[in-house]
Amino acid sequence: MENLNHSNNPIAELISDDLYSLLTSRGLIDEKSVRDYIIRKKFKDLRTQKISASNAIEALREEYPYLQFDTIRKIVYQPRN
């Protein structure tokens, strides 16, 4: 991921593109945590659109087919520290 450009910052609402690029280039970004953050955010967005929890999880499974239903459920419902 060394050739990231500014449009690849999936957490732009939290940190600047330049900082994300710098941290990624130095191996300081936990990609799994970023993925889980994005999944939680998308789940919340789907729920605010009045989509049922199970349908929202299924929609996320289409985006992340390598994750099981229960895995996504755990991601969206796990308590954040």
Sine and cosine of phi, psi and omega as CSV:
sin_phi,cos_phi,sin_psi,cos_psi,sin_omega,cos_omega
0.00,0.00,0.40,0.92,-0.04,-1.00
-0.95,0.33,-0.39,0.92,-0.04,-1.00
-0.99,-0.15,0.65,0.76,0.05,-1.00
-0.93,0.36,0.64,-0.77,0.17,-0.99
-0.94,-0.33,0.08,-1.00,-0.13,-0.99
-0.89,0.46,-0.43,0.90,-0.04,-1.00
-0.97,0.23,-0.09,1.00,-0.03,-1.00
-1.00,-0.09,0.26,0.97,0.00,-1.00
-1.00,0.06,0.98,-0.21,-0.05,-1.00
-0.98,0.22,-0.12,0.99,0.00,-1.00
-0.84,-0.55,0.67,0.74,-0.06,-1.00
-0.87,0.49,-0.43,0.90,0.02,-1.00
-0.97,0.25,-0.19,0.98,-0.01,-1.00
-0.96,-0.27,-0.67,0.74,-0.02,-1.00
-0.66,-0.75,0.38,-0.92,-0.03,-1.00
-0.94,0.35,0.34,-0.94,0.04,-1.00
-0.87,0.49,-0.67,0.74,-0.01,-1.00
-0.89,0.45,-0.69,0.72,0.01,-1.00
-0.91,0.42,-0.66,0.75,0.03,-1.00
-0.88,0.48,-0.71,0.71,0.01,-1.00
-0.88,0.47,-0.68,0.74,0.01,-1.00
-0.90,0.44,-0.75,0.66,-0.01,-1.00
-0.89,0.45,-0.64,0.76,0.02,-1.00
-0.91,0.41,-0.68,0.74,-0.03,-1.00
-0.90,0.43,-0.41,0.91,0.01,-1.00
-0.99,-0.16,0.11,0.99,0.04,-1.00
0.95,0.32,0.48,0.88,-0.07,-1.00
-0.97,-0.23,0.09,1.00,0.04,-1.00
-0.97,-0.25,0.80,-0.60,0.07,-1.00
-1.00,0.09,0.98,-0.20,-0.10,-1.00
-0.86,0.51,-0.58,0.81,0.01,-1.00
-0.91,0.42,-0.66,0.75,0.02,-1.00
-0.91,0.41,-0.62,0.78,0.05,-1.00
-0.90,0.43,-0.70,0.71,0.04,-1.00
-0.86,0.52,-0.72,0.70,-0.02,-1.00
-0.90,0.43,-0.62,0.79,0.05,-1.00
-0.87,0.49,-0.71,0.71,-0.01,-1.00
-0.90,0.43,-0.67,0.74,0.02,-1.00
-0.88,0.47,-0.71,0.71,0.02,-1.00
-0.88,0.47,-0.65,0.76,0.01,-1.00
-0.90,0.43,-0.71,0.70,0.01,-1.00
-0.91,0.42,-0.62,0.78,0.03,-1.00
-0.88,0.48,-0.72,0.69,0.01,-1.00
-0.87,0.50,-0.68,0.73,0.02,-1.00
-0.88,0.48,-0.69,0.73,0.02,-1.00
-0.90,0.44,-0.65,0.76,-0.01,-1.00
-0.91,0.40,-0.58,0.82,0.03,-1.00
-0.94,0.34,-0.30,0.96,0.08,-1.00
-1.00,0.02,0.23,0.97,0.03,-1.00
0.92,0.39,0.46,0.89,0.09,-1.00
-1.00,0.04,0.70,-0.72,-0.02,-1.00
-0.88,0.47,0.40,-0.92,-0.02,-1.00
-0.86,0.51,-0.70,0.72,-0.03,-1.00
-0.93,0.38,-0.60,0.80,0.05,-1.00
-0.94,0.35,-0.58,0.81,0.05,-1.00
-0.91,0.42,-0.67,0.74,0.03,-1.00
-0.90,0.43,-0.66,0.76,0.04,-1.00
-0.89,0.46,-0.63,0.77,0.04,-1.00
-0.89,0.45,-0.64,0.76,0.04,-1.00
-0.93,0.37,-0.54,0.84,0.05,-1.00
-0.90,0.44,-0.53,0.85,0.05,-1.00
-0.91,0.41,-0.58,0.82,0.04,-1.00
-0.97,0.23,-0.53,0.85,-0.04,-1.00
-0.82,-0.57,0.94,0.35,-0.12,-0.99
-0.91,0.42,-0.28,0.96,0.01,-1.00
-0.99,0.16,-0.10,1.00,0.03,-1.00
-0.98,-0.22,0.65,-0.76,0.04,-1.00
-0.98,0.22,0.36,-0.93,0.05,-1.00
-0.80,0.60,-0.76,0.65,-0.04,-1.00
-0.90,0.43,-0.53,0.85,0.04,-1.00
-0.91,0.42,-0.72,0.69,0.02,-1.00
-0.91,0.42,-0.65,0.76,0.04,-1.00
-0.85,0.53,-0.70,0.72,0.03,-1.00
-0.90,0.44,-0.63,0.78,0.00,-1.00
-0.89,0.46,-0.73,0.68,-0.10,-0.99
-0.97,0.24,-0.38,0.92,-0.03,-1.00
-0.96,-0.28,-0.08,1.00,-0.01,-1.00
-0.92,0.38,0.65,-0.76,0.04,-1.00
-0.93,0.37,0.67,-0.74,0.02,-1.00
-1.00,0.01,0.64,-0.77,0.01,-1.00
-1.00,0.07,0.00,0.00,0.00,0.00
